[in-house]
Amino acid sequence: MDSALERAADLLDRARFPVFGGLLTDIGGAAAALSLAEKLGGVIDHAASAGLMRASKVMRETGGTPASFGEIRNRADTVVVIGKAPLARDPDLVEKLFPAKPGLPRPGDNKRELILLGADKAKTPKHVSATAVDSRASLPELVALLAASLREGRFDLRDTALRAKIDAAAARLRKSAFAVFVYDPAEIEEPVMHTVLEMVRHLVLTTRAAILSMAAPGNGDGVNLCSTWTCGLPIRTSFAGDVPQHDAWAYDTDRLLKSAEADALVWIDALAGDTAARPKGAAAIVLSANPTRAAKDDIVIEVASAAADHDAALFLPPLSGIGMVKAGKADKGKPTVAAVLTRIAELIDERRAA
């Protein structure tokens, strides 16, 4: 361990522009990575940045009307799940949003209904009234058709069966007391998200409506929040200049490595239940709690798995915020990501002071 830490400190001390990627870690590990990136003038990025950046950009440009898990579970009478990703990411999502036992009083008199847009209802619980609106049409087309029908606009559609389903879903939304659209920003592009938000804005003129954007895997939302409260900017931020600079395209890990702009990579993969394969293209320091295929010159440091080997502060979707998760079985024999990065920072300081 001492030798690996010394080598890691030497590599980073010589690096001109290191990138800290992956970042599948807890809030403590993210804070340590941010601190070291700032010290070295590097970049921070997360493995789930693509979806995070889309959601953040749309929210900055147009705003949004988010709803929490608890609010949807207790109040929503119509839930539209868009695409296959939400249920693939969380197979228990429908059961969480449609509990078998009745909850708090809901607005309106409608029976609760689930609409699956671009997905099938094969795995939905028996107590849930579900309708699948699926066809050979792409997901963006289905969203656009639903938006047009919701506004009762004119549009041509030769598939009469699909037209009937689209119109029925739109009619249901118009008479809903509280409709919610659920999507994964990693699956749909920005124009589709804008279309969903336009449907929400149309509905709230006469009733209530909201969105639920699925949280990014690998504690992506937690790391993004940590970055925001630390330096005022989200991930994909560079500390190479006098002030931090955010650019979702310029500071993408893959792009920086392919262009050879980054000359060192710190790849962090240390979260229970999630993993990510590290990209190639630069000398790498890999902090991993999972089995990893190391390149010849990689410096691999085995670390504890957050929420499995040690207690961890993580973003918890049901809370829509940060919470503490107790370790399943504490393993004090492995260092945390925060401890390793802090020690590397100390070794770099010692080198520069010598």
C-alpha atoms as one frame of an Amber mdcrd trajectory, in Angstrom:
protein
   0.000   0.000   0.000   2.753   2.477   0.910   4.549   1.800  -2.376   1.340
   2.188  -4.401   0.531   5.478  -2.682   4.053   6.806  -3.330   3.811   5.873
  -7.007   0.372   7.464  -7.259   1.622  10.665  -5.657   4.595  10.745  -8.040
   2.371  10.243 -11.101  -0.063  12.971 -10.103   2.647  15.395  -9.041   4.146
  15.151 -12.555   0.796  15.299 -14.374  -0.051  18.460 -16.303  -3.793  17.877
 -16.528  -5.245  14.926 -14.551  -8.879  13.877 -14.730 -10.740  12.321 -11.809
 -13.333  10.050 -13.392 -15.757   7.297 -12.506 -16.387   8.790  -9.077 -18.548
   5.881  -8.001 -18.065   6.710  -4.347 -19.757   8.255  -1.343 -19.894  11.940
  -0.437 -16.660  11.678   1.585 -14.809  10.214  -1.393 -16.273  12.818  -3.756
 -15.188  15.660  -1.456 -11.648  14.268  -1.282 -11.525  13.924  -5.091 -12.701
  17.511  -5.515 -10.053  18.742  -3.082  -7.249  16.880  -4.862  -8.472  17.957
  -8.317  -8.446  21.575  -7.164  -4.913  21.184  -5.748  -3.614  19.732  -9.022
  -5.618  21.816 -11.498  -7.489  18.787 -12.791 -10.987  17.847 -13.923 -13.809
  16.050 -12.126 -16.313  13.884 -14.001 -18.701  11.033 -13.211 -19.395   7.817
 -15.111 -23.100   8.748 -15.341 -22.473  12.309 -16.498 -24.258  11.996 -19.845
 -27.717  11.753 -18.306 -26.877  14.142 -15.482 -25.711  16.831 -17.879 -28.844
  16.520 -20.026 -31.129  16.838 -17.015 -29.125  19.743 -15.598 -29.102  21.616
 -18.919 -32.852  21.268 -19.407 -33.497  22.386 -15.833 -31.245  25.434 -16.279
 -32.820  26.383 -19.607 -36.513  25.948 -18.829 -36.936  24.940 -15.192 -39.060
  21.991 -14.132 -41.717  20.689 -11.772 -40.209  17.727  -9.924 -42.123  15.487
  -7.525 -40.760  13.202  -4.814 -41.322   9.454  -4.500 -43.535   9.978  -1.466
 -45.627  12.631  -3.171 -46.233  10.429  -6.203 -46.976   7.370  -4.089 -49.568
   9.213  -1.999 -51.014  11.795  -4.397 -50.647  10.928  -8.084 -53.607   9.282
  -9.805 -51.895   8.866 -13.209 -48.257   7.883 -13.647 -46.697   7.798 -17.132
 -43.434   5.809 -17.277 -41.553   6.819 -20.423 -39.253   4.242 -22.030 -37.749
   1.015 -20.785 -34.914   2.463 -18.693 -36.844   3.440 -15.524 -38.077  -0.119
 -14.900 -34.742  -1.610 -15.991 -32.920   0.640 -13.532 -35.359  -0.096 -10.700
 -37.427  -3.274 -11.200 -39.409  -2.443  -8.045 -40.299   1.076  -9.195 -43.965
   0.322  -9.896 -44.438  -1.348  -6.505 -42.826   1.667  -4.837 -45.123   4.104
  -6.619 -48.231   1.886  -6.423 -48.221   0.229  -2.983 -50.830  -2.481  -2.448
 -52.042  -0.855   0.778 -53.923   2.443   0.451 -52.017   5.516   1.576 -53.008
   9.114   2.259 -56.165  10.604   0.699 -55.608  11.572  -2.938 -57.078  14.461
  -4.904 -59.844  13.579  -7.336 -61.961  10.453  -7.648 -59.980   8.602 -10.328
 -58.747   5.093  -9.814 -54.956   5.094  -9.982 -53.559   4.176 -13.382 -50.129
   3.418 -14.827 -49.391   4.256 -18.465 -46.286   2.647 -19.948 -45.153   4.669
 -22.956 -42.691   2.668 -25.031 -42.562  -0.280 -22.624 -44.613  -3.418 -21.972
 -46.616  -4.234 -18.851 -45.556  -7.866 -18.492 -43.983  -7.382 -15.054 -46.421
  -4.950 -13.456 -48.112  -6.116 -10.191 -51.641  -7.492 -10.471 -53.133  -4.766
  -8.276 -51.949  -2.025 -10.656 -54.206  -0.904 -13.497 -51.710  -0.558 -16.366
 -51.931   0.354 -20.035 -49.028  -0.130 -22.441 -48.708   2.290 -25.351 -46.072
   0.644 -27.507 -45.513   0.228 -31.216 -42.835   0.206 -33.850 -42.625   3.973
 -33.464 -39.557   5.320 -31.677 -39.788   6.688 -28.169 -39.388  10.334 -29.305
 -42.261   9.781 -31.768 -44.500   8.324 -29.060 -43.816  11.267 -26.744 -44.491
  13.740 -29.563 -47.752  11.983 -30.499 -48.939  12.018 -26.890 -48.086  15.716
 -26.588 -50.036  16.518 -29.770 -53.062  14.519 -28.643 -52.944  16.054 -25.175
 -53.339  19.516 -26.725 -56.089  18.093 -28.962 -54.125  19.177 -31.985 -54.450
  17.755 -35.501 -52.010  15.066 -36.587 -52.057  12.154 -39.017 -51.401   8.602
 -37.843 -52.170   5.617 -40.090 -51.860   3.111 -37.226 -55.456   3.321 -35.950
 -54.776   1.036 -32.959 -51.900   3.216 -31.815 -53.990   6.346 -32.428 -56.704
   4.998 -30.150 -54.209   4.243 -27.361 -52.547   7.646 -27.685 -55.869   9.482
 -27.585 -57.064   7.427 -24.601 -53.855   8.188 -22.684 -54.169  11.904 -23.497
 -57.823  11.948 -22.376 -56.832  10.249 -19.132 -54.141  12.871 -18.523 -56.563
  15.743 -19.129 -58.984  14.453 -16.490 -56.264  13.512 -13.980 -56.063  15.322
 -10.653 -52.299  14.791 -10.435 -50.356  13.309 -13.371 -46.650  12.481 -13.170
 -44.204  11.649 -15.989 -41.292   9.369 -15.044 -38.183   9.101 -17.232 -34.469
   8.368 -17.153 -32.456  11.272 -18.643 -29.794   8.781 -19.755 -32.337   7.213
 -22.143 -33.990  10.237 -23.745 -32.505  13.260 -25.475 -32.994  16.911 -24.523
 -35.769  17.645 -27.102 -37.823  14.762 -25.679 -37.388  16.093 -22.138 -38.504
  19.516 -23.332 -41.614  17.934 -24.885 -42.420  16.188 -21.582 -42.044  19.475
 -19.714 -44.330  21.182 -22.224 -46.995  18.557 -21.460 -46.606  19.321 -17.757
 -46.949  23.048 -18.408 -50.068  22.461 -20.468 -51.668  20.315 -17.756 -50.931
  22.653 -14.854 -53.099  25.308 -16.455 -56.140  23.317 -15.275 -54.866  20.592
 -12.925 -51.666  19.382 -11.269 -48.730  17.639 -12.995 -45.043  16.956 -12.359
 -41.998  14.925 -13.418 -39.817  12.328 -11.719 -36.347  12.142 -13.257 -34.608
   8.907 -12.255 -31.509   9.426 -10.131 -28.177   8.722 -11.812 -26.499   5.416
 -10.914 -23.275   5.295  -8.941 -24.338   8.085  -6.567 -24.151  10.452  -9.520
 -26.645  12.903  -8.034 -24.798  12.851  -4.721 -21.444  13.575  -6.361 -23.037
  16.301  -8.480 -24.529  17.945  -5.387 -21.189  17.679  -3.589 -19.487  19.427
  -6.490 -22.137  22.154  -6.557 -21.945  23.002  -2.874 -18.123  22.797  -2.934
 -17.273  25.008  -5.916 -20.628  26.306  -7.136 -20.541  24.200 -10.321 -21.662
  20.676 -11.288 -19.353  17.890 -12.399 -17.421  18.124 -15.667 -15.621  21.062
 -14.134 -11.949  22.019 -14.538  -9.776  23.613 -11.862  -6.935  24.418 -14.283
  -7.669  28.159 -14.415  -7.918  30.910 -11.867 -11.556  29.992 -11.217 -13.381
  26.674 -11.745 -14.898  26.281 -15.221 -17.766  23.969 -16.161 -18.188  22.652
 -19.700 -20.226  19.499 -20.323 -18.480  18.791 -23.651 -14.909  19.929 -23.012
 -14.479  18.113 -19.703 -15.910  14.740 -20.645 -13.496  12.024 -19.455 -13.607
   9.996 -22.681 -13.023  13.051 -24.850 -10.113  14.280 -22.704  -8.413  10.888
 -22.894  -8.999  10.354 -26.625  -7.653  13.817 -27.440  -4.668  13.292 -25.102
  -5.460  16.552 -23.315  -5.506  14.660 -20.020  -2.230  12.941 -19.197  -3.307
  11.094 -16.037  -6.497   9.426 -14.869  -7.743   8.724 -11.365 -10.558   6.222
 -11.804 -12.764   5.572  -8.758 -15.038   2.515  -8.687 -15.905   1.886  -5.059
 -19.647   1.678  -4.545 -21.721  -1.318  -3.528 -24.112  -2.451  -6.247 -22.655
  -0.306  -9.039 -19.546  -0.543 -11.178 -18.110   1.042 -14.322 -15.338  -0.006
 -16.688 -12.533   2.525 -16.808 -11.670   4.120 -20.154  -8.203   3.843 -21.651
  -5.872   6.502 -22.949  -3.671   7.655 -20.064  -1.629   6.396 -17.147  -4.193
   5.463 -14.518  -4.556   5.229 -10.774  -7.480   2.898 -10.140  -9.200   2.963
  -6.753 -11.483  -0.039  -6.875 -13.612  -2.135  -4.558 -14.593  -4.413  -7.453
 -12.631  -6.883  -9.576 -10.868  -4.857 -12.241  -8.855  -5.631 -15.363  -5.701
  -3.581 -14.946  -3.521  -2.331 -17.767   0.221  -2.904 -17.597   1.094   0.473
 -16.099  -1.977   0.939 -13.906  -1.541   1.644 -10.224  -4.367  -0.323  -8.619
  -5.316   0.364  -5.017  -7.961  -1.818  -3.401 -10.369   0.274  -1.342 -13.429
  -0.337   0.789 -16.843  -0.435  -0.844 -19.063   2.430   0.274 -22.267   1.249
   1.995 -20.946  -2.327   2.113 -17.586  -2.136   3.907 -18.170   1.192   5.654
 -21.017   3.584   6.452 -21.580   6.055   3.638 -23.423   9.284   2.915 -25.223
   8.795  -0.422 -27.991  10.346  -2.492 -31.167   8.391  -1.682 -33.902   8.720
  -4.362 -36.835   8.063  -1.976 -35.636  11.030   0.113 -34.581  13.170  -2.864
 -31.519  14.040  -0.799 -28.428  12.839   1.042 -28.757  10.195   3.746 -26.492
   7.882   5.718 -26.402   4.207   4.747 -25.046   1.758   7.303 -22.490  -0.799
   6.139 -23.803  -4.299   5.636 -20.656  -5.770   7.187 -17.908  -3.355   8.160
 -14.422  -4.188   6.831 -11.848  -2.025   8.573  -8.979  -3.737   6.750  -9.515
  -1.686   3.592  -9.040   2.101   3.387 -11.836   4.336   2.178 -11.552   6.364
  -1.024 -11.405   9.533   1.077  -8.515   8.162   3.171  -6.496   7.120   0.099
  -6.957  10.433  -1.739  -6.190  12.425   1.409  -2.972  10.471   1.909  -1.955
  11.001  -1.738  -2.532  14.737  -1.274  -0.334  14.700   1.834   2.468  12.880
  -0.019   2.307  15.430  -2.852   2.579  18.258  -0.310   5.608  16.545   1.271
   7.278  16.203  -2.142   6.720  19.843  -2.995   7.968  21.005   0.389  11.184
  18.966   0.151
